[in-house]
Amino acid sequence: MSRAGADGFPLRVFVHAESGIAVFSAVEVVNDSEGKGPEYHVSISKAGPGGTRVRCDSNDANWALAQLGVTGWDEDNHVPHGIVRNFWRTVAEPLIGKECSCKDTEPVIRENKGDFIWRPAPGAAGV
């Protein structure tokens, strides 16, 4: 399925029926303070009991990324106990590989025996 996201950039959804893995792919400008401009964003989740969405493990996420030909993207999650894994890459070719400064300043929270890492956004409540 393909449509425009809230900011007018393209949004595509891929679902692998056998594994229950769903991938949302979009172009977004989340925070341009990093000077990266629009970024490709891929979020991945998996069908759980009763059809609810659950977080996939890193093996499932890597498999889904490989199916899309996505390599070298930066996993960066900021939702407390979120159910998706978020991967990012700048659209601007010269800036590929520039990591978000949050990785140096925000605390790291590890879940699932270290398989999932997220960082609370500055000033986030309830973390």
Residue frames as qw, qx, qy, qz and C-alpha x, y, z in Angstrom:
[[0.000, 0.892, 0.452, 0.000, 0.00, 0.00, 0.00],
 [0.431, 0.075, 0.018, 0.899, 1.25, 3.48, -0.78],
 [0.078, -0.897, -0.411, -0.142, -0.01, 6.89, 0.32],
 [0.237, 0.633, -0.232, 0.699, 1.25, 10.26, 1.50],
 [0.472, -0.315, -0.618, 0.544, 2.22, 10.72, 5.14],
 [0.162, -0.837, -0.423, 0.307, 1.09, 13.63, 7.30],
 [0.201, -0.691, 0.185, 0.670, 3.79, 15.92, 5.91],
 [0.605, 0.690, -0.072, -0.390, 3.05, 15.02, 2.28],
 [0.056, 0.549, -0.811, -0.195, 6.08, 12.77, 1.75],
 [0.719, 0.072, -0.597, -0.348, 5.53, 9.21, 0.45],
 [0.505, -0.327, 0.689, -0.405, 4.55, 6.43, 2.87],
 [0.674, 0.165, -0.641, -0.330, 4.54, 2.74, 1.95],
 [0.669, -0.341, 0.531, -0.393, 3.44, -0.29, 3.94],
 [0.551, 0.293, -0.762, -0.177, 4.70, -3.83, 3.41],
 [0.725, -0.319, 0.442, -0.421, 3.30, -6.89, 5.20],
 [0.322, 0.294, -0.891, -0.125, 4.82, -10.38, 5.04],
 [0.775, -0.266, -0.141, -0.555, 1.83, -12.62, 5.72],
 [0.840, 0.001, -0.530, 0.115, 3.84, -15.72, 6.64],
 [0.492, 0.044, -0.525, 0.693, 5.95, -14.06, 9.35],
 [0.257, -0.826, -0.493, 0.094, 3.49, -11.35, 10.39],
 [0.429, -0.341, 0.008, 0.837, 6.17, -8.70, 9.94],
 [0.254, 0.890, 0.362, 0.108, 4.94, -5.25, 8.91],
 [0.502, -0.164, 0.087, 0.845, 7.21, -2.50, 7.63],
 [0.176, 0.937, 0.283, -0.109, 6.27, 1.15, 7.27],
 [0.585, -0.009, 0.212, 0.783, 8.59, 3.14, 5.03],
 [0.092, 0.944, 0.318, -0.013, 8.41, 6.92, 4.83],
 [0.447, 0.341, -0.090, 0.822, 10.35, 10.10, 4.25],
 [0.383, -0.839, -0.384, 0.038, 10.14, 12.46, 7.23],
 [0.251, 0.541, -0.315, 0.738, 11.66, 15.58, 8.72],
 [0.615, -0.539, -0.555, 0.152, 11.58, 14.85, 12.44],
 [0.392, -0.858, -0.026, 0.330, 14.00, 17.41, 13.83],
 [0.659, 0.660, -0.007, 0.361, 16.13, 19.47, 11.51],
 [0.340, -0.905, 0.256, 0.001, 18.33, 20.78, 14.34],
 [0.780, -0.258, 0.467, 0.327, 20.82, 18.06, 13.28],
 [0.170, 0.686, -0.380, -0.596, 20.97, 19.66, 9.82],
 [0.343, -0.064, 0.898, 0.267, 20.14, 16.42, 8.04],
 [0.437, 0.169, -0.309, -0.828, 16.87, 17.52, 6.41],
 [0.875, 0.015, -0.087, -0.477, 14.50, 14.80, 5.19],
 [0.187, -0.398, 0.895, -0.070, 15.30, 11.26, 6.32],
 [0.652, -0.035, -0.672, -0.348, 14.19, 7.84, 5.16],
 [0.419, -0.307, 0.630, -0.577, 12.41, 6.12, 8.07],
 [0.628, -0.029, -0.731, -0.266, 11.59, 2.42, 8.30],
 [0.458, -0.334, 0.581, -0.584, 9.64, 1.07, 11.27],
 [0.526, 0.084, -0.823, -0.197, 9.16, -2.66, 11.81],
 [0.549, -0.238, 0.550, -0.583, 6.75, -4.62, 14.01],
 [0.221, 0.064, -0.957, -0.176, 5.35, -8.15, 14.09],
 [0.679, -0.341, -0.301, -0.577, 1.96, -9.78, 14.61],
 [0.053, -0.259, 0.835, -0.482, 1.55, -11.15, 18.11],
 [0.041, 0.298, 0.935, -0.189, -1.19, -13.08, 19.92],
 [0.204, 0.704, 0.603, -0.315, -4.66, -12.19, 18.71],
 [0.461, 0.679, 0.337, 0.462, -3.28, -10.08, 15.88],
 [0.255, -0.947, -0.003, 0.196, -1.89, -7.37, 18.15],
 [0.558, 0.706, -0.292, 0.324, 1.34, -5.73, 17.03],
 [0.758, -0.606, 0.086, 0.225, 4.46, -6.55, 19.05],
 [0.015, 0.846, -0.493, -0.204, 8.12, -5.66, 18.83],
 [0.938, 0.280, -0.190, 0.071, 10.16, -8.00, 16.68],
 [0.714, -0.544, 0.212, 0.386, 13.63, -9.09, 17.72],
 [0.025, -0.747, 0.420, 0.515, 16.79, -7.90, 15.96],
 [0.358, -0.058, 0.857, 0.365, 16.92, -11.05, 13.80],
 [0.349, 0.665, 0.661, 0.009, 13.43, -10.35, 12.41],
 [0.093, 0.917, 0.021, -0.387, 14.28, -6.67, 11.90],
 [0.203, -0.548, 0.633, 0.507, 17.51, -7.51, 10.07],
 [0.402, 0.238, 0.846, 0.257, 15.64, -10.01, 7.88],
 [0.283, 0.827, 0.466, -0.137, 13.01, -7.39, 6.95],
 [0.027, -0.854, 0.241, 0.460, 15.67, -4.78, 6.19],
 [0.327, -0.280, 0.779, 0.456, 17.54, -7.26, 3.97],
 [0.420, 0.503, 0.748, 0.103, 14.33, -7.99, 2.04],
 [0.212, 0.940, 0.227, -0.142, 14.10, -4.28, 1.25],
 [0.690, 0.449, -0.031, 0.566, 17.80, -3.93, 0.44],
 [0.232, -0.919, 0.093, -0.304, 18.31, -1.65, 3.43],
 [0.833, -0.100, -0.274, 0.470, 21.85, -1.76, 4.83],
 [0.457, 0.106, -0.208, 0.858, 23.81, 0.50, 7.12],
 [0.262, -0.698, -0.234, -0.624, 20.85, 2.40, 8.52],
 [0.084, 0.265, -0.617, 0.736, 20.88, 3.72, 12.08],
 [0.454, -0.539, -0.703, -0.094, 18.46, 2.18, 14.60],
 [0.069, 0.141, -0.344, 0.926, 17.23, 4.99, 16.84],
 [0.380, -0.551, -0.715, -0.203, 14.20, 4.48, 19.10],
 [0.031, 0.233, -0.337, 0.911, 12.68, 7.13, 21.37],
 [0.646, -0.371, -0.229, -0.627, 9.34, 5.65, 22.45],
 [0.322, -0.387, 0.747, -0.435, 9.32, 4.19, 25.98],
 [0.499, 0.034, 0.851, -0.163, 8.71, 0.45, 25.68],
 [0.507, 0.467, -0.229, -0.688, 7.72, 0.95, 22.01],
 [0.827, 0.124, 0.539, -0.097, 6.54, -1.90, 19.80],
 [0.733, 0.671, 0.016, 0.106, 8.36, -0.85, 16.62],
 [0.654, -0.339, 0.233, 0.634, 12.02, -0.75, 15.77],
 [0.314, 0.929, 0.096, -0.169, 12.93, 2.49, 13.97],
 [0.692, -0.081, 0.343, 0.630, 15.69, 2.77, 11.37],
 [0.163, 0.935, 0.089, -0.303, 16.84, 6.04, 9.80],
 [0.618, -0.024, 0.342, 0.707, 19.03, 7.32, 6.98],
 [0.089, 0.664, 0.009, -0.742, 19.35, 10.85, 5.67],
 [0.691, 0.654, 0.308, -0.004, 18.22, 11.52, 2.11],
 [0.196, 0.929, -0.308, -0.060, 21.24, 13.81, 1.56],
 [0.930, 0.214, -0.221, 0.201, 24.00, 11.51, 0.31],
 [0.377, 0.575, -0.450, 0.571, 26.92, 13.57, 1.74],
 [0.389, -0.519, 0.419, -0.635, 25.45, 13.28, 5.26],
 [0.920, -0.111, -0.332, -0.175, 25.01, 9.49, 5.32],
 [0.726, 0.020, -0.514, 0.456, 26.65, 8.07, 8.44],
 [0.023, -0.394, 0.322, -0.861, 26.16, 11.22, 10.54],
 [0.371, -0.387, -0.827, 0.168, 24.62, 9.95, 13.78],
 [0.326, -0.813, -0.275, -0.396, 22.08, 11.79, 15.85],
 [0.135, 0.531, -0.520, 0.655, 23.74, 13.72, 18.69],
 [0.740, -0.451, 0.072, -0.494, 21.23, 12.12, 21.09],
 [0.932, 0.016, -0.343, 0.119, 23.41, 9.03, 21.15],
 [0.477, 0.304, -0.450, 0.691, 26.05, 10.99, 23.07],
 [0.126, -0.325, 0.309, -0.885, 23.76, 12.84, 25.47],
 [0.736, -0.264, -0.046, -0.622, 20.69, 10.73, 26.27],
 [0.470, -0.343, 0.780, -0.230, 20.66, 7.74, 28.63],
 [0.455, 0.173, -0.786, -0.380, 20.48, 4.28, 27.08],
 [0.685, -0.125, 0.497, -0.518, 17.70, 1.94, 28.19],
 [0.250, 0.252, -0.893, -0.279, 18.07, -1.74, 27.27],
 [0.774, -0.008, 0.320, -0.546, 15.19, -4.20, 27.04],
 [0.958, 0.242, -0.044, -0.149, 14.92, -7.85, 26.00],
 [0.845, -0.322, 0.216, 0.369, 18.36, -8.72, 27.39],
 [0.267, -0.573, 0.337, 0.698, 19.93, -5.87, 25.41],
 [0.426, 0.312, 0.718, 0.453, 18.31, -6.76, 22.07],
 [0.092, 0.812, 0.421, 0.394, 16.29, -3.50, 22.05],
 [0.392, -0.247, -0.220, 0.858, 17.75, -0.10, 22.93],
 [0.055, 0.820, 0.409, 0.397, 15.82, 3.13, 23.27],
 [0.331, -0.017, -0.273, 0.903, 16.57, 6.60, 24.57],
 [0.007, -0.777, -0.567, 0.273, 14.06, 8.88, 26.27],
 [0.291, 0.688, 0.201, 0.634, 13.55, 12.15, 24.45],
 [0.244, 0.081, -0.392, 0.884, 14.74, 15.15, 26.47],
 [0.312, -0.054, 0.258, -0.913, 12.05, 16.24, 28.92],
 [0.536, -0.161, -0.708, -0.429, 9.89, 13.17, 28.25],
 [0.549, -0.367, 0.382, -0.647, 7.36, 12.44, 30.96],
 [0.925, -0.089, 0.156, -0.334, 6.79, 9.03, 32.46],
 [0.750, 0.447, -0.471, 0.128, 10.22, 7.63, 31.71]]
